[in-house]
Amino acid sequence: MAEEESPSVMPKVISFLSSMLEKVAESNDHNQKLQQQHKISVFHGLTRPNISIQNYLERIFKYANCSPSCFIVAYVYLDRFTQRQPSLPINSFNVHRLLITSVMVAAKFMDDMYYNNAYYAKVGGISKREMNVLELDFLFGLGFHMNVSPGSFEAYCVHLQREMVLMQPLSFAGKSLKTHLCFNEDESSHQNQQQLAV
């Protein structure tokens, strides 16, 4: 894996991930208007947050002090969550709450040092009580499938980078993130592929 960037420099993964999630949310927003109503969850806000996904991720990175690797693991968790919860597609009403929750859970699982739920709630602009509820719902939504193998981690990095480089038009409606990326989590990690610099 490439050297981590200085804490003062925003990792490339933030831009890549925010760009992809913006496309996913916009596509699902559009398709939800054309199709049946999707299930409303605890992650669904009454209104769209005023802060962009990019700025929200930058805020989380700046104040949560978690490693850049946590954002890749959070991305893996979001993918697993959407696969297990097909009636809860990522959209502009839930993406921010899903992000702060997935990053917090990833930090707790990955990093030696992390903050408590009250701190992450403040970073995310929600209450501690809501953060607790979101964390519990997210963990059950994942089926407590928290482990990310080194091969899976590398493969998600590679596919995230590849999709952002190619900027191919993707169809996100009613599919998981992994489905959009035509990606198999069990794909061998020893292919000759360039890794994402995080």
Secondary structure by P-SEA (a helix, b strand, c coil): cccccccccccaaaaaaaaaaaaaaaaaaaaaaaccccccccccccccccccaaaaaaaaaacccccaaaaaaaaaaaaaaaaaccccccccccaaaaaaaaaaaaaaacccccccaaaaaaaacccaaaaaaaaaaaaaaacccccccaaaaaaaaaaaaaaaaacccccccccccccccccccccccccbbbbbcc
